[in-house]
Amino acid sequence: MSPINIVERALARGLDMIAISDHNTTRQVKVTQKIGKEKGLFVLGGVEVTSQEEAHCLAYFETDTQLDAFQDFLDLHLPKIPNDEDRFGYQLIVDENEEIVGEEEFHLLNAIDVDVDGIYEEVHRIGGLFVPAHVNKGSTSLTSQLGFVPPDLRADGLEINKFVTKEDFLRKNAYLKRFNFITDSDAHFVDNVGDVYNVIYMAHRNFDEFRKALAGEDGRYIDTMAFRKK
């Protein structure tokens, strides 16, 4: 899952926009964005945070300054538990030439010591977008950890995985109709990049247009009806 392989796989699958959201780190975002820009792929910068409840949450940011600010937040709140390379593998940081330039010292799959509401507040303080991940999933989701998605949840949208459509999900969770939805491949292996996709109606490929589409503003919107990549 090196940056160059991710970009090339996305382009081969016919995608023109992806989001990078590693677990509890933003340190590979900038290099992936650089490679994507050179090859004509728009890369949205983000991260998948594991909350105190052990629910996964997506956060998206527009600028390097925002990414750096949120990385400081993650560094402050991630437990200082060294990564066990024999059990979990290496947590390497590479450059655009796939040269190793660093390594994440602490295990990235642990939950940070901040709850979902606190993560929402920090993401919005910085100027990002907050989306609870795979809310239909039977593990590492709000549904699995709390038993339901709180009706008073503060979020910019909700993400569902490839195993359910928005319509099917809302039949059982009609109280969440106020949210707009996204889906994604949640790829942990490069071959899965592009297995799932959204059709996003926006004027340009940039962060502000994505924000409008997620909010359903100014005629922008996200279509999850055609979310399975054949």
N, C-alpha and C positions, 0 to 999 in steps of 0.2 A: 504493500500500500504506500509506495513512495509517491511524492507529489507529481513527478513526471508521468508515472504510470497511471495515476488517477486521472490526470488531464487527458492523456491519450486515450484511455478507455472511454471516458465521457464523450469525447469527440467521435470515437468510433461507433458509439451507440446513438449518435445523432443528437446529442444534447448540446445546447448552447449556453446553459447556465447551470451551475451546481453550487452547493453549499458545503463548506468544510466544517465539520463539527466533531472534532476528536473529544474523547472523554477527559474532562477536567483540565484541558490545556488548549491554548491558542497558538502555541509556538510553531506549528507548521502551516499556519494560515498564510502568512505573508509570502512565503516562497511559492506556495501553490497559486496564490493570486498573481504573482509575477510571471510564472510559467503560463498560466491561463491567459493572461493579457497578451503575451507574445504569440500565442497560438489561436487567439480569437474566441476564447471561452471565458465568460464572466464568472468569477468565483466570489460568492458571497461568504464573508468571514463570520465564523461562528464557533460555538462550542457546545458540547452536550454535558451539562452539569448534573451530577448526582446529588440530590438534595439530602438534607438530614433525614427525611423520611425514606430515603433510598428510592426516590422517584426520579426518573430522568427528565430533564428539562432542556430545551434548546434556547440558546440566546444568539442573536445575530447583531453584528455591529458594522458601522459604515467606515470608520476611519482607523488608522493605525493607533492613534492616541486612545481611542475607545478600547481597542483590543488590548493595549498595554495596561490600561487602567483595570480592565476586568481580569487580566492575568495576575496583577498585583493582589486583587481580591481573592482569586483562587489560591495563590501561593500562601496567603494569610490563613485561609480556612481549610485547606486540605490537610488531613492528618499526616504527621511526619513519620509515616511507616515506610521504611525502605522497600523498594521493589524486589521481589524474589524472582530473579531472572530464570532460575531453574524451573519454577512453577508457572510463571506468567510470561516469560519471554522478555526480550529487550525493549526498552522504551527510548528509541533513538530519535535524535533530531538531525535531519539532513538538509543539505543545501540543494540548489537547482541542479547540481551535477551529481547528486546522490552521494556526496561525500559526507561522512559523519562529522557533525560540528558540535554535538552535545548529547546529553542523555538525561532523561527525567529521573531524578533520584528517588522520588517517592511514588508509591504505587498509585496509579491514576484511576483505578476502578473503585476506590473507596468513596464513601459519601463525605461531602464537606459538612462542616458543623453549622450550616445555615439552612433554615427551612424554606419551603417553596415561596412563601410570602416575602421572606428576606431577600431571596434571589431576585424575585420580580422587582423589588424596590431598588436593588443595586443596579440591575440591568437598565431600568428606566432612569435612574439617576445619571448614568453614564450617557444615555441616549440611544439605547438599543431596543430590540424587540424580544419579547419573551413568549415562548411557545412550549407548553408541556408536551413531552414526547410520547408517541405511541400509546395514547390514553386507553385504547381498547385492549392492550396487551395484558397477559396474565402474570407478568412479573415486571419489576422496575418501572411501574407506571403509577399514576395517581390512583387508578382503579384498583390495582393489586395491593397497593400499600395502605390506602385509606378505605377501600371498599366502594368508592364512587369518586366522581369528579365533583368537588365542592361547588354548589350552585352559585356561591358568591366569589368564586375564583377570579382573581385579576390576571388577565393574560391577553395577548394580542392575537391569539388564535390557538387552535389545537391541532396536534398532529395525530394521524391514524396510520397504522401500518398496512401492508399489502393484503392482509387477511380479512379486511372488511371495507365496504364502501361507506361513504359518508351517509348515504340514505339508510343503509341497514343499521349503522351505528345510531343514527338519530331516531329510528323507530323505537329503540329501547331506551334512548336518552333524550327525549324530546326537550327537556329543560335546557339543553345545551345549544339550542338552535341559534342563540344570539352570537355564537362564535362562527368565524370562518375557519376552514380546514385546509391543511396541507397533508401531503403524504410524501414518502421518499423511500429509497432503497435500503436505508440504514446499513449501508455496505460495510462489512468488516473484512471483506476480501475483494480484491480489485475486480474479479470477474463479475461481482454483483453490482458494480456501479452501473446505474441505468436500468436495473431490473424494474424499477418503479419510477414514475415521473409525474409531474404536474404539467398542465398547459396553463401558462400564466399570461393573461391579457394585460399588457402594459405598453406604454409608448416607447420606452427605452429600457435597456438592461442596466439598471443601477439600483442602489439601495432604496432611494426615495420611491421609485416606481414599485419596487417590491413591497414596501411598507403600505402604499396605497392599495395594491392588489390584495394584500392580507387583510386590510381594513374594508375592502369593497368600496373604495372611494373613487370619485371622478370616472366612473365607468370601468375601472380596473377590477379584475377579479381572478380567482384561481379556480380552475376546473379540475377536480379530482375524479371526474367520471371516466376519463381515459387514462387511468393511472398504471396499467400493467403494460410494460414494455414487451412486445411480442418478439 
